[in-house]
Amino acid sequence: MSRIFITGMGIVSAVGNSVAANHEALKANTCGIQYKLDLFPSKYAGLLPFGLVALSNEELLKALKVTESGVTRTSLLGLYALNEALADSKISTEEIQSFDTALIGANTVGGMCLTDELYNDANAKTDGSDYLGSYDCASVNLFLQRHLKINGVINTINTACSSSANAIMYGAMLMNNGYARRAIVGGTDSLAKFTINGFNSLHILSNEICTPFDEGRKGLNLGEGAAWLILEKEEDIKGKNVYAELTGYSNANDAYHPSSLSDEGDGPFLSMQGALKLAKLTPDKIDFINAHGTGTENNDEVESRAMIRLFGKPPAFASTKGNVGHTLGAAGAIEAVYSILSLQHQEVYANLHFKNTIPSTGLTPVEWYTKMPVNHVMSNSFGFGGNCSSLIFSKV
């Protein structure tokens, strides 16, 4: 099995339009969540907080020089972050278009940011709008494939909130099984009326800025964004800038409930345990956990219990969803970038808005930006249906 390294990163989120901007925002404890929603008409505008990317669709189209019709915001955010990752890695056009370069992208929204257009198309007696082919999740990667002329393996992962963590894992597995020499992996999701209404129906959206791992947490805030990593094998990284090594990964499912984790945290426990086993690390070697930490009553208590069950006394941990909101299918990739930044700069970022520990667990997340030795970071992403994934990134 080849060692796999990250040689490029790209990101756009509610706190910045580049890796460097996100890094500065994390160090400054910046919260990008606002009571603002101007992407589409919604009765929740001004009532619920969201993590919006500070780029309009018009600005994205202009910056990306996209003239193709029927391209959704989800795809535009994905291309924006992917361009940064590709430029950062310095892989050539020939390598991008090689048959041994895989593209594994994740999302949950796809073209659902155009739900109203979908409804109109479904009821129209015409051939439909320019967006008719953009409603499914695969449309995002098909757009990226066309735009970059990618010829290798391409796949779309949709496992709810663990989607892009699984995309990273799947890309690494393709490389280790001889189906790809390198992999472009990540995810993108935009805010959408469909998902806002869907999450609101579950009564897990907070009308205040979210407070992960806090006793008084009221729910999550939806966000949007995109992030990508370039994965390359050890034999191909000579002379390249290398950010980290992907040493462990695992997926598990507690099959407990369509939208909740089991009280014992079986899925989170097994995914963390499996990642440690693959990385050949004991629990005490993990210096920091980038927690899933949604701010919901179920997730934060269950994730805490699972960490206690595996680690005894868990290492330093925090959630960055208080910075950017819950970006759904993009969350695993965005938080992978943040985990790698911790390794690169030997620092960890604050769990914003925390006040009081959850009584049943007694755990306190990192409350301030902190410089500290970081050799191994575990990043958790837990999705609906109990689909739980953990990644381990290690210092090079």
N, C-alpha and C positions, 0 to 999 in steps of 0.2 A: 504494500500500500504506500503510495507516494505521500510525502509531506506536502501540504497545500498552504500557500501563502497569499496574503492580500497585497496586491501591487498597485491598486488604484481605488479611489473612493469618490463618490459624488452624492450630494444631498441638497434638497430644498425642503424647508419646513417653515413653521410659523415664527421661528426665531432667526431665520437666515436663509440666504439663497446660495450658499456655498459651504464647503466643509470649514473653511476658515471663519466665516461669519457665525456658523453654528458653534464652533469652538469658543469664540469670544463671548457669545451669549450664555453658554453654559458656565463659563468661568464667572460671569457677572450675575449669575442667578436670575437671568432674564426669563420672565413669563410672557409667552406670546399669545396667551389666551385672552380674548376680548369679547365684549358683548357687541359683536359686529357680525353681520351676515348680509353681504351685498352681492353675492353671486347669483342669486335667484330670489323671487318673491317667496317669503315664508312668514307665517304668523309667529314664528319663534325668534325672528330678528329683533334684537334688543332685549329679549327675555332670557335667552339661554346663551352661555358663553361658548365660543368656538375658537379653534386654532387655525386661522386662515393663513395661507401663503400670501405674501404681500406682492403678488403679481397678478394682474388681470389676464383674462384669456387673450385680449388684444396685445398686451405686452409680451406674452409668451409666444404668440404667433410671429410677432415681429422679431423678437430676439432669436427665435429658432429658424426663421426664414421658411416657415411651413406654409405652403400654398395649397396643399391637398385639401379637398373639402371633406366634411364629415369627421373631423378629428376632435375628440372630446378633451376636456380639461384633464381627465385622468391620464390620457396618453401624452399630453403636452408636458405635464409635470414629470412624467416618467422620462421623456426625452431630454428635458432640461437637466435633470440630475445625471442621466446616463452620459451626456456629453462631457460633463465634468469628470466623471470616473474614467472614461476612455482617454481623455486628454491627460489626466493625472498618471495613468498607467503607461502612457507612451507606446501602447501597442499599435502596430501599423494597420493601415487600411486592409492590406493583404491578410493580416492575421485575423482581423475582425470578420472578414468575408471567407475565411478558410472553413473547410468542412469539419475541422476538428475544434471549432470554437462554438460552444453551446450558449444559448440564451435562455435562462430560466427566470421568468418574471412572475410576480405575484400581485394580485389585487382582489378586492371583494366587490368594489363598486362597478368597475368596467364602465359601461355607458349608462349606468343608472342615474348618473348626474343629469340625464336627459329624459327623466321619467315622463314628463309632460309631452315631449315629442314622441315618445314611444306610444303613449295613449292615443295621440292624434294619428300616428301612422297606422295603428291597429284599427282605427275607425275610418280611415280615409279610403276613398275609392280610386286613389291614384297609385303610382308606383312607389310612393313613400318619399320621405325626405332624404337629404344627403347623409343623415345619421343612421339610416336603417340598418347598416351593417356594423354599427358600433355598440350595440346594446349588450353583447355578451362579454365575458371576462377575457376571452381570447383575442378580442379586437385590439387590445393594447399591444400585446406582443407581436401580432400580425403587422401593426403599423410600424413598430420599431424594426421588425425584420425587413419590411419593404424599404424603410428609410435608410437603414445601414447596409442593406443587401447582405444580410446574414444567411449563410447556407448550411450551418451546422444544426445540431439538435436544438429544437425550440419547444418549450413547454410552458404552460401556465398553471400555477398552483393557486387554488382557492380553498383554504382550510380556515376561513375566518381570520381571527386575530393572530394566528400563528403562520399565516401564509408565507410571508417573505423569509421567516426563519427556516421554513421548510424548503423554500426555493434555494437558499444558501446550502442547506444540507443536501438537497437533490443534485445541485451542481457539483458538489464535492464527490458524491457517490458516482456520478457519471464519469468524472475524472479518474477515480480509483478503479473503476471497472472497464476502463479502456474505451469509453464512448466519446470522450472529449479530452483534448490536451489542455484547454483552458476554459473557463466558464465566466460568463457575465451574469451575475445573480443579484436579485433585489426585488423591489416592489414599489408600487405607486397606487395611491388612492386620493380621490378628491371628495370634498364635501358634496352631499347630494340630498335633495329633499326626501328621496326614498329612504335613505339610511337614517336621517334625522327622525322621520316619523316612525320608522321601524324600531329604533332604539328607545324612542320615547314611549312606545307601546309596551316595552318591557319594564318601564318605570325605573330605568337605571341612568338616566341623564340627570346631572346635577344642575340646579338653577344658580349655583355658585361655582367659582373656580375650584376645580377638584383638589382634594386633599388626600393623596395616597397614603395608606397605612396609618391614617389618623383615626382616633376613636369616633370622631364626629363626621366621618366621610359620608357624603350624600350621593355619590355616583360619579360617573365619568363625564368628561367633555370631549366631544368629537373634534378631531383635527384632520388636516390633510397634508400631504407631502409625498416625497419619493426619495429613495436612496438605492445606490447600487455599489457592489463590490466587484473587483476583478480578481478572480482566483487563478493562480498559476502554480504549476508544479515546481518543486525544488530545482530540477535540472534546467528550468527556463528563466530563473530569476537573476542570473549572474549580471551584475552591473546595474540592476534595477533598484528603485526605491521600494523597500519592503516595509509594510506597516506592522504586520502581525502574522502569526501562524494560526490557522484554524486547526485546533488539536482535538476537539471533541464535539460530538453532536448526537442527539437522540430525540426520537419522537415516541410518545406513549399516549394512550387514551384510557381514561377511567370509565368511559361509557356510562356515565351516571345520569346526565340530564342534558336536554337540548341547549341550554344556555348557562348552566351552572357547573361548578366543580364539586366533586364529592367532599363531604365534610372532612374526611381523612386526608384529602389531597393526594390520592393515589397517582393520578396522572402527572402532576408536577413532581412528586417524589421520584417516580420511575424515570421521567425524562432527565432530571438532574443526575440521578444515579447512573443512567446509561451513558450520558455525556462524560462523566468522570471515568467510567470504565474504559471507554474508547480512547480517552486522552491518557490513560494509565496514570491518573492522579488520585491521590487520597483527598478527602474533603478539606483537610487542613491546608492544602496547597492553593485553594481558591482565595484570592485576596479581596475580591469585590464581586458582588452580584448585582447586575443590572436587572432589577426585578420587573416583572410584568406590571404589577402595581397600578391597576386601573382606577382605584378610588371607589370601587363598588364594595358593598358590604360583604358579598360572598368571596370575591377574588382575594382581597387583601388578607382576610383572616385565614383562608385556606392556604394561600401561598406561604404565609408566615408559619403555619403549622407544618407544612411540608419541609420548609427550610430547617425548622427545629428538629424535625424527625430525622433528616439526613445529616445535618451538621452538628446537632447538639446545641452549641452556641454558634449561631450563624456569623459569617464574616461581615464586614461592612457591606451595606446594601442600600439601594435607593431606586426610586422610579423617576424617570424624566417625563412622565406624562403630565406633570404639573407645569412643564415648560412648553410642550407642543400639543398637548391633548392626545387622545387616542387616535392614531392614524390608521387603524384597522389593518388592511393588508400590507401597508408600508411599515408598520410599527417594528417588526422584527429586523428589517434592514436598517431603518433609521437608528434603532438602538444598538445594532451591530457597529455602526459608524461611531456612535458615542462610546461604546465599549473599547473600540480600538484607539480612540483618542485618549482614553484613560491610560492605556498601555503606553502609547507614544509619548505622553507628557507626564506620566507618573503622577496622576491626580484623579480624584473622584468628584462627582458633581452632586449638588444638593438635591434632596427630596423636598421640593418647595411646598410651602403652606402647611407643613406638619406642626402639630401642637401637642397632642396627647397620645400616648401609646394605647393600642387596643388591649383592654384588660385581660382577655383570655390568653394573649400571647406575650405581652410585655416587651415587644421588640421596638427599638428606636432606630429609624433609618438615619443615614448621613444627613445632617441638617445644614451643613455649610460646605462650600467649595473647599477641598482639602488636598494638599500635596502629601503623597504617601507612596511607599513602594508598591508597585502593582506588577505582578508577573503573570497572573492568570485571572481572567475575568469570565464569569459565567453570565450569559444573557438569556433570560427567560421570556417565552412568548406562549401564552395559553389561549386557545381559541374555543369558540362555541362547540358544543358536542364533546367537550373534554379533550380536544386535540391539543396536546401539550408538547412543546419543543424547547430544548435547551441547547445552546451553543457555548463552546469554550474557545476563547481567543487567548493566545499566549504571546508574551514578549519575545522579540527576536534580538 
